[in-house]
């Protein structure tokens, strides 16, 4: 597809989102052809970009990303459909939260394992401490194909950037793609450490004042300090060295 069909702002957003899918693949965060990262089109209100259903994350490119409206209807031409199970809650979040420019959902083993624990995320390690007060939960209702669940997921999120779908997996919400990636990176690492330490003995608690200080000092989420842009740029450079074909 000719990128001249898109505005410059949309094309740059497509490049960054395609890079994100390749980064997920590089990190082992892909799930066959499933899961989603959705991003608002910067100059088209009510339009969003999402991965084409049927392609592996390693096959996603700027031009084959699918543009949809708030209800998941495809806008313009696309050779691929989208997965309705993914956009059910993505659309509800985008439609309701003005700062929800990027929504990410994965099924990595550590994050799913924590979502299956009754107590959920344990605020007992360096990464989890940065998420104190930023995590909400939603009870499992089955595969997210029913539009009415989107509203319930949104209500469960309580405006927090990290939502753990119980027995399922995490959803993160960012004001930018880079900020959402920063949140997901921290969630992934927090869950990895928790699963590595759980069962080895009593987890050492972190005092609440220290948790609060960690949240205050976690500059990687703060727009004043780039909100993860440097980290995302570093990963995009790595992907460019590996295979820059996603830019097509």
Biotite code that builds the C-alpha atoms (Angstrom):
import biotite.structure as struc

atoms = struc.array([
    struc.Atom([0.000, 0.000, 0.000], chain_id="A", res_id=1, res_name="UNK", atom_name="CA", element="C"),
    struc.Atom([1.328, 3.431, -0.950], chain_id="A", res_id=2, res_name="UNK", atom_name="CA", element="C"),
    struc.Atom([2.084, 5.491, 2.155], chain_id="A", res_id=3, res_name="UNK", atom_name="CA", element="C"),
    struc.Atom([1.072, 8.615, 0.225], chain_id="A", res_id=4, res_name="UNK", atom_name="CA", element="C"),
    struc.Atom([-2.516, 7.508, 0.902], chain_id="A", res_id=5, res_name="UNK", atom_name="CA", element="C"),
    struc.Atom([-2.003, 8.567, 4.516], chain_id="A", res_id=6, res_name="UNK", atom_name="CA", element="C"),
    struc.Atom([-1.312, 11.909, 6.142], chain_id="A", res_id=7, res_name="UNK", atom_name="CA", element="C"),
    struc.Atom([2.250, 12.409, 7.380], chain_id="A", res_id=8, res_name="UNK", atom_name="CA", element="C"),
    struc.Atom([1.042, 12.258, 10.985], chain_id="A", res_id=9, res_name="UNK", atom_name="CA", element="C"),
    struc.Atom([-0.741, 8.958, 10.422], chain_id="A", res_id=10, res_name="UNK", atom_name="CA", element="C"),
    struc.Atom([2.207, 7.476, 8.537], chain_id="A", res_id=11, res_name="UNK", atom_name="CA", element="C"),
    struc.Atom([4.608, 8.300, 11.387], chain_id="A", res_id=12, res_name="UNK", atom_name="CA", element="C"),
    struc.Atom([2.157, 6.762, 13.868], chain_id="A", res_id=13, res_name="UNK", atom_name="CA", element="C"),
    struc.Atom([1.982, 3.653, 11.683], chain_id="A", res_id=14, res_name="UNK", atom_name="CA", element="C"),
    struc.Atom([5.778, 3.342, 11.646], chain_id="A", res_id=15, res_name="UNK", atom_name="CA", element="C"),
    struc.Atom([5.981, 3.591, 15.442], chain_id="A", res_id=16, res_name="UNK", atom_name="CA", element="C"),
    struc.Atom([3.169, 1.104, 15.991], chain_id="A", res_id=17, res_name="UNK", atom_name="CA", element="C"),
    struc.Atom([4.642, -1.363, 13.490], chain_id="A", res_id=18, res_name="UNK", atom_name="CA", element="C"),
    struc.Atom([7.978, -0.999, 15.301], chain_id="A", res_id=19, res_name="UNK", atom_name="CA", element="C"),
    struc.Atom([6.174, -1.749, 18.558], chain_id="A", res_id=20, res_name="UNK", atom_name="CA", element="C"),
    struc.Atom([4.794, -5.012, 17.192], chain_id="A", res_id=21, res_name="UNK", atom_name="CA", element="C"),
    struc.Atom([8.290, -6.009, 16.048], chain_id="A", res_id=22, res_name="UNK", atom_name="CA", element="C"),
    struc.Atom([9.663, -5.083, 19.495], chain_id="A", res_id=23, res_name="UNK", atom_name="CA", element="C"),
    struc.Atom([7.041, -7.306, 21.121], chain_id="A", res_id=24, res_name="UNK", atom_name="CA", element="C"),
    struc.Atom([8.085, -10.151, 18.832], chain_id="A", res_id=25, res_name="UNK", atom_name="CA", element="C"),
    struc.Atom([11.758, -9.574, 19.665], chain_id="A", res_id=26, res_name="UNK", atom_name="CA", element="C"),
    struc.Atom([10.967, -9.692, 23.399], chain_id="A", res_id=27, res_name="UNK", atom_name="CA", element="C"),
    struc.Atom([8.891, -12.864, 23.076], chain_id="A", res_id=28, res_name="UNK", atom_name="CA", element="C"),
    struc.Atom([5.654, -11.054, 23.904], chain_id="A", res_id=29, res_name="UNK", atom_name="CA", element="C"),
    struc.Atom([3.764, -12.152, 20.768], chain_id="A", res_id=30, res_name="UNK", atom_name="CA", element="C"),
    struc.Atom([0.973, -14.743, 21.024], chain_id="A", res_id=31, res_name="UNK", atom_name="CA", element="C"),
    struc.Atom([0.736, -16.506, 17.649], chain_id="A", res_id=32, res_name="UNK", atom_name="CA", element="C"),
    struc.Atom([-1.598, -14.095, 15.731], chain_id="A", res_id=33, res_name="UNK", atom_name="CA", element="C"),
    struc.Atom([-3.492, -12.883, 18.808], chain_id="A", res_id=34, res_name="UNK", atom_name="CA", element="C"),
    struc.Atom([-3.423, -9.974, 21.296], chain_id="A", res_id=35, res_name="UNK", atom_name="CA", element="C"),
    struc.Atom([-3.313, -6.317, 20.383], chain_id="A", res_id=36, res_name="UNK", atom_name="CA", element="C"),
    struc.Atom([-1.677, -2.934, 20.600], chain_id="A", res_id=37, res_name="UNK", atom_name="CA", element="C"),
    struc.Atom([-4.042, -0.186, 19.472], chain_id="A", res_id=38, res_name="UNK", atom_name="CA", element="C"),
    struc.Atom([-3.092, 3.434, 18.837], chain_id="A", res_id=39, res_name="UNK", atom_name="CA", element="C"),
    struc.Atom([-5.136, 6.543, 18.102], chain_id="A", res_id=40, res_name="UNK", atom_name="CA", element="C"),
    struc.Atom([-4.618, 8.077, 14.681], chain_id="A", res_id=41, res_name="UNK", atom_name="CA", element="C"),
    struc.Atom([-3.205, 11.489, 15.709], chain_id="A", res_id=42, res_name="UNK", atom_name="CA", element="C"),
    struc.Atom([-5.061, 13.601, 13.158], chain_id="A", res_id=43, res_name="UNK", atom_name="CA", element="C"),
    struc.Atom([-8.320, 11.662, 12.732], chain_id="A", res_id=44, res_name="UNK", atom_name="CA", element="C"),
    struc.Atom([-10.705, 11.778, 15.693], chain_id="A", res_id=45, res_name="UNK", atom_name="CA", element="C"),
    struc.Atom([-12.343, 8.446, 16.443], chain_id="A", res_id=46, res_name="UNK", atom_name="CA", element="C"),
    struc.Atom([-9.943, 6.392, 14.309], chain_id="A", res_id=47, res_name="UNK", atom_name="CA", element="C"),
    struc.Atom([-7.427, 3.849, 15.586], chain_id="A", res_id=48, res_name="UNK", atom_name="CA", element="C"),
    struc.Atom([-4.723, 1.547, 14.263], chain_id="A", res_id=49, res_name="UNK", atom_name="CA", element="C"),
    struc.Atom([-4.554, -2.144, 15.171], chain_id="A", res_id=50, res_name="UNK", atom_name="CA", element="C"),
    struc.Atom([-2.821, -5.254, 13.898], chain_id="A", res_id=51, res_name="UNK", atom_name="CA", element="C"),
    struc.Atom([-4.282, -7.211, 10.957], chain_id="A", res_id=52, res_name="UNK", atom_name="CA", element="C"),
    struc.Atom([-5.831, -10.459, 12.172], chain_id="A", res_id=53, res_name="UNK", atom_name="CA", element="C"),
    struc.Atom([-3.985, -13.400, 10.669], chain_id="A", res_id=54, res_name="UNK", atom_name="CA", element="C"),
    struc.Atom([-0.464, -11.947, 10.652], chain_id="A", res_id=55, res_name="UNK", atom_name="CA", element="C"),
    struc.Atom([2.252, -12.751, 13.147], chain_id="A", res_id=56, res_name="UNK", atom_name="CA", element="C"),
    struc.Atom([3.748, -9.724, 14.892], chain_id="A", res_id=57, res_name="UNK", atom_name="CA", element="C"),
    struc.Atom([6.916, -10.260, 12.862], chain_id="A", res_id=58, res_name="UNK", atom_name="CA", element="C"),
    struc.Atom([4.846, -9.647, 9.696], chain_id="A", res_id=59, res_name="UNK", atom_name="CA", element="C"),
    struc.Atom([3.224, -6.375, 10.775], chain_id="A", res_id=60, res_name="UNK", atom_name="CA", element="C"),
    struc.Atom([4.272, -3.333, 8.755], chain_id="A", res_id=61, res_name="UNK", atom_name="CA", element="C"),
    struc.Atom([3.301, 0.328, 8.712], chain_id="A", res_id=62, res_name="UNK", atom_name="CA", element="C"),
    struc.Atom([1.161, -0.131, 5.610], chain_id="A", res_id=63, res_name="UNK", atom_name="CA", element="C"),
    struc.Atom([-0.714, -3.302, 6.603], chain_id="A", res_id=64, res_name="UNK", atom_name="CA", element="C"),
    struc.Atom([-1.907, -1.988, 9.965], chain_id="A", res_id=65, res_name="UNK", atom_name="CA", element="C"),
    struc.Atom([-5.697, -1.681, 9.917], chain_id="A", res_id=66, res_name="UNK", atom_name="CA", element="C"),
    struc.Atom([-7.525, 1.582, 10.602], chain_id="A", res_id=67, res_name="UNK", atom_name="CA", element="C"),
    struc.Atom([-10.823, 1.198, 12.459], chain_id="A", res_id=68, res_name="UNK", atom_name="CA", element="C"),
    struc.Atom([-13.464, 3.402, 14.025], chain_id="A", res_id=69, res_name="UNK", atom_name="CA", element="C"),
    struc.Atom([-14.563, 3.271, 17.653], chain_id="A", res_id=70, res_name="UNK", atom_name="CA", element="C"),
    struc.Atom([-16.871, 0.307, 16.939], chain_id="A", res_id=71, res_name="UNK", atom_name="CA", element="C"),
    struc.Atom([-14.170, -1.699, 15.210], chain_id="A", res_id=72, res_name="UNK", atom_name="CA", element="C"),
    struc.Atom([-15.429, -1.052, 11.676], chain_id="A", res_id=73, res_name="UNK", atom_name="CA", element="C"),
    struc.Atom([-12.593, -0.962, 9.123], chain_id="A", res_id=74, res_name="UNK", atom_name="CA", element="C"),
    struc.Atom([-11.968, 2.482, 7.660], chain_id="A", res_id=75, res_name="UNK", atom_name="CA", element="C"),
    struc.Atom([-10.620, 2.594, 4.129], chain_id="A", res_id=76, res_name="UNK", atom_name="CA", element="C"),
    struc.Atom([-9.031, -0.365, 2.363], chain_id="A", res_id=77, res_name="UNK", atom_name="CA", element="C"),
    struc.Atom([-7.496, -3.359, 4.110], chain_id="A", res_id=78, res_name="UNK", atom_name="CA", element="C"),
    struc.Atom([-6.417, -6.781, 2.918], chain_id="A", res_id=79, res_name="UNK", atom_name="CA", element="C"),
    struc.Atom([-6.987, -8.156, 6.417], chain_id="A", res_id=80, res_name="UNK", atom_name="CA", element="C"),
    struc.Atom([-9.783, -8.247, 9.018], chain_id="A", res_id=81, res_name="UNK", atom_name="CA", element="C"),
    struc.Atom([-9.313, -7.440, 12.700], chain_id="A", res_id=82, res_name="UNK", atom_name="CA", element="C"),
    struc.Atom([-9.922, -9.693, 15.677], chain_id="A", res_id=83, res_name="UNK", atom_name="CA", element="C"),
    struc.Atom([-13.177, -8.530, 17.320], chain_id="A", res_id=84, res_name="UNK", atom_name="CA", element="C"),
    struc.Atom([-12.158, -10.113, 20.630], chain_id="A", res_id=85, res_name="UNK", atom_name="CA", element="C"),
    struc.Atom([-9.330, -7.606, 20.866], chain_id="A", res_id=86, res_name="UNK", atom_name="CA", element="C"),
    struc.Atom([-11.071, -4.388, 20.015], chain_id="A", res_id=87, res_name="UNK", atom_name="CA", element="C"),
    struc.Atom([-14.046, -5.052, 22.325], chain_id="A", res_id=88, res_name="UNK", atom_name="CA", element="C"),
    struc.Atom([-12.350, -3.478, 25.314], chain_id="A", res_id=89, res_name="UNK", atom_name="CA", element="C"),
    struc.Atom([-9.759, -1.445, 23.411], chain_id="A", res_id=90, res_name="UNK", atom_name="CA", element="C"),
    struc.Atom([-12.571, 0.499, 21.754], chain_id="A", res_id=91, res_name="UNK", atom_name="CA", element="C"),
    struc.Atom([-14.383, 1.106, 25.044], chain_id="A", res_id=92, res_name="UNK", atom_name="CA", element="C"),
    struc.Atom([-11.209, 2.425, 26.667], chain_id="A", res_id=93, res_name="UNK", atom_name="CA", element="C"),
    struc.Atom([-10.286, 4.660, 23.726], chain_id="A", res_id=94, res_name="UNK", atom_name="CA", element="C"),
    struc.Atom([-13.841, 5.985, 23.456], chain_id="A", res_id=95, res_name="UNK", atom_name="CA", element="C"),
    struc.Atom([-14.165, 6.914, 27.122], chain_id="A", res_id=96, res_name="UNK", atom_name="CA", element="C"),
    struc.Atom([-10.724, 7.970, 28.341], chain_id="A", res_id=97, res_name="UNK", atom_name="CA", element="C"),
    struc.Atom([-9.399, 11.034, 26.482], chain_id="A", res_id=98, res_name="UNK", atom_name="CA", element="C"),
    struc.Atom([-5.792, 10.275, 27.476], chain_id="A", res_id=99, res_name="UNK", atom_name="CA", element="C"),
    struc.Atom([-5.966, 6.625, 26.374], chain_id="A", res_id=100, res_name="UNK", atom_name="CA", element="C"),
    struc.Atom([-3.977, 7.086, 23.177], chain_id="A", res_id=101, res_name="UNK", atom_name="CA", element="C"),
    struc.Atom([-2.446, 3.599, 23.315], chain_id="A", res_id=102, res_name="UNK", atom_name="CA", element="C"),
    struc.Atom([-3.812, 0.353, 24.771], chain_id="A", res_id=103, res_name="UNK", atom_name="CA", element="C"),
    struc.Atom([-1.724, -2.831, 25.016], chain_id="A", res_id=104, res_name="UNK", atom_name="CA", element="C"),
    struc.Atom([-2.793, -6.372, 25.887], chain_id="A", res_id=105, res_name="UNK", atom_name="CA", element="C"),
    struc.Atom([-0.515, -9.419, 26.095], chain_id="A", res_id=106, res_name="UNK", atom_name="CA", element="C"),
    struc.Atom([-0.586, -13.035, 27.266], chain_id="A", res_id=107, res_name="UNK", atom_name="CA", element="C"),
    struc.Atom([3.000, -13.480, 28.439], chain_id="A", res_id=108, res_name="UNK", atom_name="CA", element="C"),
    struc.Atom([3.473, -16.390, 30.826], chain_id="A", res_id=109, res_name="UNK", atom_name="CA", element="C"),
    struc.Atom([4.609, -14.363, 33.884], chain_id="A", res_id=110, res_name="UNK", atom_name="CA", element="C"),
    struc.Atom([1.848, -11.757, 33.566], chain_id="A", res_id=111, res_name="UNK", atom_name="CA", element="C"),
    struc.Atom([-0.850, -14.385, 33.022], chain_id="A", res_id=112, res_name="UNK", atom_name="CA", element="C"),
    struc.Atom([0.480, -16.370, 35.982], chain_id="A", res_id=113, res_name="UNK", atom_name="CA", element="C"),
    struc.Atom([0.142, -13.352, 38.274], chain_id="A", res_id=114, res_name="UNK", atom_name="CA", element="C"),
    struc.Atom([-3.364, -12.688, 36.901], chain_id="A", res_id=115, res_name="UNK", atom_name="CA", element="C"),
    struc.Atom([-4.264, -16.243, 37.950], chain_id="A", res_id=116, res_name="UNK", atom_name="CA", element="C"),
    struc.Atom([-3.150, -15.691, 41.552], chain_id="A", res_id=117, res_name="UNK", atom_name="CA", element="C"),
    struc.Atom([-5.845, -14.821, 44.078], chain_id="A", res_id=118, res_name="UNK", atom_name="CA", element="C"),
    struc.Atom([-3.675, -12.057, 45.562], chain_id="A", res_id=119, res_name="UNK", atom_name="CA", element="C"),
    struc.Atom([-2.599, -10.747, 42.159], chain_id="A", res_id=120, res_name="UNK", atom_name="CA", element="C"),
    struc.Atom([0.477, -8.557, 41.929], chain_id="A", res_id=121, res_name="UNK", atom_name="CA", element="C"),
    struc.Atom([2.663, -8.536, 45.027], chain_id="A", res_id=122, res_name="UNK", atom_name="CA", element="C"),
    struc.Atom([4.300, -5.175, 45.730], chain_id="A", res_id=123, res_name="UNK", atom_name="CA", element="C"),
    struc.Atom([7.491, -6.798, 46.969], chain_id="A", res_id=124, res_name="UNK", atom_name="CA", element="C"),
    struc.Atom([10.080, -6.058, 44.291], chain_id="A", res_id=125, res_name="UNK", atom_name="CA", element="C"),
    struc.Atom([11.716, -3.077, 42.628], chain_id="A", res_id=126, res_name="UNK", atom_name="CA", element="C"),
    struc.Atom([9.460, -3.115, 39.575], chain_id="A", res_id=127, res_name="UNK", atom_name="CA", element="C"),
    struc.Atom([6.176, -3.756, 41.349], chain_id="A", res_id=128, res_name="UNK", atom_name="CA", element="C"),
    struc.Atom([6.936, -0.907, 43.748], chain_id="A", res_id=129, res_name="UNK", atom_name="CA", element="C"),
    struc.Atom([6.727, 1.534, 40.836], chain_id="A", res_id=130, res_name="UNK", atom_name="CA", element="C"),
    struc.Atom([3.144, 0.388, 40.198], chain_id="A", res_id=131, res_name="UNK", atom_name="CA", element="C"),
    struc.Atom([1.797, 1.004, 43.701], chain_id="A", res_id=132, res_name="UNK", atom_name="CA", element="C"),
    struc.Atom([-1.664, 2.546, 43.400], chain_id="A", res_id=133, res_name="UNK", atom_name="CA", element="C"),
    struc.Atom([-1.668, 2.116, 39.618], chain_id="A", res_id=134, res_name="UNK", atom_name="CA", element="C"),
    struc.Atom([-3.169, -1.390, 39.341], chain_id="A", res_id=135, res_name="UNK", atom_name="CA", element="C"),
    struc.Atom([-6.831, -2.435, 39.079], chain_id="A", res_id=136, res_name="UNK", atom_name="CA", element="C"),
    struc.Atom([-8.498, -5.819, 38.489], chain_id="A", res_id=137, res_name="UNK", atom_name="CA", element="C"),
    struc.Atom([-11.358, -7.189, 36.388], chain_id="A", res_id=138, res_name="UNK", atom_name="CA", element="C"),
    struc.Atom([-12.940, -10.598, 37.009], chain_id="A", res_id=139, res_name="UNK", atom_name="CA", element="C"),
    struc.Atom([-12.803, -13.141, 34.205], chain_id="A", res_id=140, res_name="UNK", atom_name="CA", element="C"),
    struc.Atom([-15.932, -13.350, 32.037], chain_id="A", res_id=141, res_name="UNK", atom_name="CA", element="C"),
    struc.Atom([-14.591, -15.548, 29.252], chain_id="A", res_id=142, res_name="UNK", atom_name="CA", element="C"),
    struc.Atom([-13.295, -14.549, 25.812], chain_id="A", res_id=143, res_name="UNK", atom_name="CA", element="C"),
    struc.Atom([-13.808, -10.817, 25.315], chain_id="A", res_id=144, res_name="UNK", atom_name="CA", element="C"),
    struc.Atom([-16.074, -10.909, 22.266], chain_id="A", res_id=145, res_name="UNK", atom_name="CA", element="C"),
    struc.Atom([-19.154, -9.293, 23.820], chain_id="A", res_id=146, res_name="UNK", atom_name="CA", element="C"),
    struc.Atom([-19.400, -5.522, 23.457], chain_id="A", res_id=147, res_name="UNK", atom_name="CA", element="C"),
    struc.Atom([-21.142, -5.050, 26.796], chain_id="A", res_id=148, res_name="UNK", atom_name="CA", element="C"),
    struc.Atom([-18.091, -6.366, 28.652], chain_id="A", res_id=149, res_name="UNK", atom_name="CA", element="C"),
    struc.Atom([-16.088, -3.410, 27.344], chain_id="A", res_id=150, res_name="UNK", atom_name="CA", element="C"),
    struc.Atom([-18.019, -1.063, 29.624], chain_id="A", res_id=151, res_name="UNK", atom_name="CA", element="C"),
    struc.Atom([-17.485, -3.346, 32.620], chain_id="A", res_id=152, res_name="UNK", atom_name="CA", element="C"),
    struc.Atom([-13.756, -3.577, 31.898], chain_id="A", res_id=153, res_name="UNK", atom_name="CA", element="C"),
    struc.Atom([-13.625, 0.199, 31.712], chain_id="A", res_id=154, res_name="UNK", atom_name="CA", element="C"),
    struc.Atom([-15.427, 0.522, 35.046], chain_id="A", res_id=155, res_name="UNK", atom_name="CA", element="C"),
    struc.Atom([-13.042, -1.974, 36.635], chain_id="A", res_id=156, res_name="UNK", atom_name="CA", element="C"),
    struc.Atom([-10.017, 0.017, 35.464], chain_id="A", res_id=157, res_name="UNK", atom_name="CA", element="C"),
    struc.Atom([-10.955, 2.938, 37.780], chain_id="A", res_id=158, res_name="UNK", atom_name="CA", element="C"),
    struc.Atom([-8.878, 5.232, 35.598], chain_id="A", res_id=159, res_name="UNK", atom_name="CA", element="C"),
    struc.Atom([-5.650, 3.384, 36.462], chain_id="A", res_id=160, res_name="UNK", atom_name="CA", element="C"),
    struc.Atom([-3.018, 2.702, 33.793], chain_id="A", res_id=161, res_name="UNK", atom_name="CA", element="C"),
    struc.Atom([-2.643, -1.019, 34.584], chain_id="A", res_id=162, res_name="UNK", atom_name="CA", element="C"),
    struc.Atom([-5.607, -3.387, 34.560], chain_id="A", res_id=163, res_name="UNK", atom_name="CA", element="C"),
    struc.Atom([-5.051, -7.053, 35.350], chain_id="A", res_id=164, res_name="UNK", atom_name="CA", element="C"),
    struc.Atom([-7.759, -9.201, 33.783], chain_id="A", res_id=165, res_name="UNK", atom_name="CA", element="C"),
    struc.Atom([-8.039, -12.037, 36.291], chain_id="A", res_id=166, res_name="UNK", atom_name="CA", element="C"),
    struc.Atom([-7.274, -15.511, 34.900], chain_id="A", res_id=167, res_name="UNK", atom_name="CA", element="C"),
    struc.Atom([-6.431, -13.792, 31.611], chain_id="A", res_id=168, res_name="UNK", atom_name="CA", element="C"),
    struc.Atom([-3.706, -11.153, 31.238], chain_id="A", res_id=169, res_name="UNK", atom_name="CA", element="C"),
    struc.Atom([-2.732, -7.493, 31.626], chain_id="A", res_id=170, res_name="UNK", atom_name="CA", element="C"),
    struc.Atom([-3.993, -4.389, 29.857], chain_id="A", res_id=171, res_name="UNK", atom_name="CA", element="C"),
    struc.Atom([-1.990, -1.157, 30.016], chain_id="A", res_id=172, res_name="UNK", atom_name="CA", element="C"),
    struc.Atom([-3.180, 2.292, 29.015], chain_id="A", res_id=173, res_name="UNK", atom_name="CA", element="C"),
    struc.Atom([-0.819, 5.077, 27.972], chain_id="A", res_id=174, res_name="UNK", atom_name="CA", element="C"),
    struc.Atom([-1.034, 8.722, 27.023], chain_id="A", res_id=175, res_name="UNK", atom_name="CA", element="C"),
    struc.Atom([1.506, 7.786, 24.335], chain_id="A", res_id=176, res_name="UNK", atom_name="CA", element="C"),
    struc.Atom([2.748, 4.557, 22.796], chain_id="A", res_id=177, res_name="UNK", atom_name="CA", element="C"),
    struc.Atom([6.081, 4.941, 24.587], chain_id="A", res_id=178, res_name="UNK", atom_name="CA", element="C"),
    struc.Atom([4.433, 5.466, 27.980], chain_id="A", res_id=179, res_name="UNK", atom_name="CA", element="C"),
    struc.Atom([2.246, 2.379, 27.497], chain_id="A", res_id=180, res_name="UNK", atom_name="CA", element="C"),
    struc.Atom([5.354, 0.381, 26.566], chain_id="A", res_id=181, res_name="UNK", atom_name="CA", element="C"),
    struc.Atom([7.116, 1.649, 29.697], chain_id="A", res_id=182, res_name="UNK", atom_name="CA", element="C"),
    struc.Atom([4.213, 0.491, 31.848], chain_id="A", res_id=183, res_name="UNK", atom_name="CA", element="C"),
    struc.Atom([4.081, -2.908, 30.177], chain_id="A", res_id=184, res_name="UNK", atom_name="CA", element="C"),
    struc.Atom([7.835, -3.381, 30.516], chain_id="A", res_id=185, res_name="UNK", atom_name="CA", element="C"),
    struc.Atom([7.584, -2.727, 34.264], chain_id="A", res_id=186, res_name="UNK", atom_name="CA", element="C"),
    struc.Atom([4.530, -4.989, 34.632], chain_id="A", res_id=187, res_name="UNK", atom_name="CA", element="C"),
    struc.Atom([6.329, -7.792, 32.783], chain_id="A", res_id=188, res_name="UNK", atom_name="CA", element="C"),
    struc.Atom([9.479, -7.464, 34.906], chain_id="A", res_id=189, res_name="UNK", atom_name="CA", element="C"),
    struc.Atom([7.473, -7.216, 38.152], chain_id="A", res_id=190, res_name="UNK", atom_name="CA", element="C"),
    struc.Atom([5.632, -10.425, 37.287], chain_id="A", res_id=191, res_name="UNK", atom_name="CA", element="C"),
    struc.Atom([8.816, -12.225, 36.221], chain_id="A", res_id=192, res_name="UNK", atom_name="CA", element="C"),
    struc.Atom([10.479, -11.414, 39.536], chain_id="A", res_id=193, res_name="UNK", atom_name="CA", element="C"),
    struc.Atom([7.371, -12.314, 41.533], chain_id="A", res_id=194, res_name="UNK", atom_name="CA", element="C"),
    struc.Atom([7.052, -15.721, 39.876], chain_id="A", res_id=195, res_name="UNK", atom_name="CA", element="C"),
    struc.Atom([10.785, -16.354, 40.335], chain_id="A", res_id=196, res_name="UNK", atom_name="CA", element="C"),
    struc.Atom([10.639, -15.578, 44.072], chain_id="A", res_id=197, res_name="UNK", atom_name="CA", element="C"),
    struc.Atom([7.189, -16.846, 45.037], chain_id="A", res_id=198, res_name="UNK", atom_name="CA", element="C"),
    struc.Atom([7.410, -20.169, 46.815], chain_id="A", res_id=199, res_name="UNK", atom_name="CA", element="C"),
    struc.Atom([11.082, -19.665, 47.712], chain_id="A", res_id=200, res_name="UNK", atom_name="CA", element="C"),
    struc.Atom([10.156, -18.330, 51.136], chain_id="A", res_id=201, res_name="UNK", atom_name="CA", element="C"),
    struc.Atom([8.248, -15.423, 52.629], chain_id="A", res_id=202, res_name="UNK", atom_name="CA", element="C"),
    struc.Atom([8.333, -12.375, 50.358], chain_id="A", res_id=203, res_name="UNK", atom_name="CA", element="C"),
    struc.Atom([9.812, -9.388, 52.164], chain_id="A", res_id=204, res_name="UNK", atom_name="CA", element="C"),
    struc.Atom([7.243, -6.562, 52.319], chain_id="A", res_id=205, res_name="UNK", atom_name="CA", element="C"),
    struc.Atom([8.082, -3.019, 51.252], chain_id="A", res_id=206, res_name="UNK", atom_name="CA", element="C"),
    struc.Atom([6.764, -0.311, 53.613], chain_id="A", res_id=207, res_name="UNK", atom_name="CA", element="C"),
    struc.Atom([3.999, 1.844, 52.132], chain_id="A", res_id=208, res_name="UNK", atom_name="CA", element="C"),
    struc.Atom([5.999, 5.116, 52.454], chain_id="A", res_id=209, res_name="UNK", atom_name="CA", element="C"),
    struc.Atom([8.767, 3.520, 50.369], chain_id="A", res_id=210, res_name="UNK", atom_name="CA", element="C"),
    struc.Atom([6.239, 2.313, 47.781], chain_id="A", res_id=211, res_name="UNK", atom_name="CA", element="C"),
    struc.Atom([4.824, 5.832, 47.577], chain_id="A", res_id=212, res_name="UNK", atom_name="CA", element="C"),
    struc.Atom([8.341, 7.231, 47.110], chain_id="A", res_id=213, res_name="UNK", atom_name="CA", element="C"),
    struc.Atom([9.021, 4.725, 44.321], chain_id="A", res_id=214, res_name="UNK", atom_name="CA", element="C"),
    struc.Atom([5.899, 5.855, 42.468], chain_id="A", res_id=215, res_name="UNK", atom_name="CA", element="C"),
    struc.Atom([6.880, 9.495, 42.914], chain_id="A", res_id=216, res_name="UNK", atom_name="CA", element="C"),
    struc.Atom([10.411, 8.847, 41.631], chain_id="A", res_id=217, res_name="UNK", atom_name="CA", element="C"),
    struc.Atom([9.480, 6.560, 38.703], chain_id="A", res_id=218, res_name="UNK", atom_name="CA", element="C"),
    struc.Atom([10.363, 9.074, 35.993], chain_id="A", res_id=219, res_name="UNK", atom_name="CA", element="C"),
    struc.Atom([9.951, 6.580, 33.132], chain_id="A", res_id=220, res_name="UNK", atom_name="CA", element="C"),
    struc.Atom([6.161, 7.140, 33.205], chain_id="A", res_id=221, res_name="UNK", atom_name="CA", element="C"),
    struc.Atom([6.290, 10.914, 33.656], chain_id="A", res_id=222, res_name="UNK", atom_name="CA", element="C"),
    struc.Atom([5.589, 13.037, 30.529], chain_id="A", res_id=223, res_name="UNK", atom_name="CA", element="C"),
    struc.Atom([7.859, 15.718, 32.022], chain_id="A", res_id=224, res_name="UNK", atom_name="CA", element="C"),
    struc.Atom([10.776, 13.315, 31.556], chain_id="A", res_id=225, res_name="UNK", atom_name="CA", element="C"),
    struc.Atom([9.766, 11.815, 28.207], chain_id="A", res_id=226, res_name="UNK", atom_name="CA", element="C"),
    struc.Atom([7.448, 9.087, 29.550], chain_id="A", res_id=227, res_name="UNK", atom_name="CA", element="C"),
    struc.Atom([9.537, 6.238, 28.198], chain_id="A", res_id=228, res_name="UNK", atom_name="CA", element="C"),
    struc.Atom([10.454, 7.807, 24.841], chain_id="A", res_id=229, res_name="UNK", atom_name="CA", element="C"),
    struc.Atom([14.182, 7.143, 25.293], chain_id="A", res_id=230, res_name="UNK", atom_name="CA", element="C"),
    struc.Atom([13.613, 3.489, 26.124], chain_id="A", res_id=231, res_name="UNK", atom_name="CA", element="C"),
    struc.Atom([11.255, 2.960, 23.196], chain_id="A", res_id=232, res_name="UNK", atom_name="CA", element="C"),
    struc.Atom([13.668, 4.739, 20.829], chain_id="A", res_id=233, res_name="UNK", atom_name="CA", element="C"),
    struc.Atom([16.477, 2.416, 21.957], chain_id="A", res_id=234, res_name="UNK", atom_name="CA", element="C"),
    struc.Atom([14.339, -0.633, 21.226], chain_id="A", res_id=235, res_name="UNK", atom_name="CA", element="C"),
    struc.Atom([13.307, 0.776, 17.840], chain_id="A", res_id=236, res_name="UNK", atom_name="CA", element="C"),
    struc.Atom([16.964, 1.255, 16.914], chain_id="A", res_id=237, res_name="UNK", atom_name="CA", element="C"),
    struc.Atom([17.571, -2.389, 17.840], chain_id="A", res_id=238, res_name="UNK", atom_name="CA", element="C"),
    struc.Atom([14.693, -3.460, 15.575], chain_id="A", res_id=239, res_name="UNK", atom_name="CA", element="C"),
    struc.Atom([15.999, -1.257, 12.751], chain_id="A", res_id=240, res_name="UNK", atom_name="CA", element="C"),
    struc.Atom([19.322, -3.084, 12.934], chain_id="A", res_id=241, res_name="UNK", atom_name="CA", element="C"),
    struc.Atom([17.547, -6.425, 12.970], chain_id="A", res_id=242, res_name="UNK", atom_name="CA", element="C"),
    struc.Atom([14.990, -5.804, 10.191], chain_id="A", res_id=243, res_name="UNK", atom_name="CA", element="C"),
    struc.Atom([13.752, -2.363, 9.106], chain_id="A", res_id=244, res_name="UNK", atom_name="CA", element="C"),
    struc.Atom([11.146, -3.908, 6.788], chain_id="A", res_id=245, res_name="UNK", atom_name="CA", element="C"),
    struc.Atom([8.373, -2.903, 9.184], chain_id="A", res_id=246, res_name="UNK", atom_name="CA", element="C"),
    struc.Atom([8.709, 0.664, 7.862], chain_id="A", res_id=247, res_name="UNK", atom_name="CA", element="C"),
    struc.Atom([7.200, -0.297, 4.488], chain_id="A", res_id=248, res_name="UNK", atom_name="CA", element="C"),
])
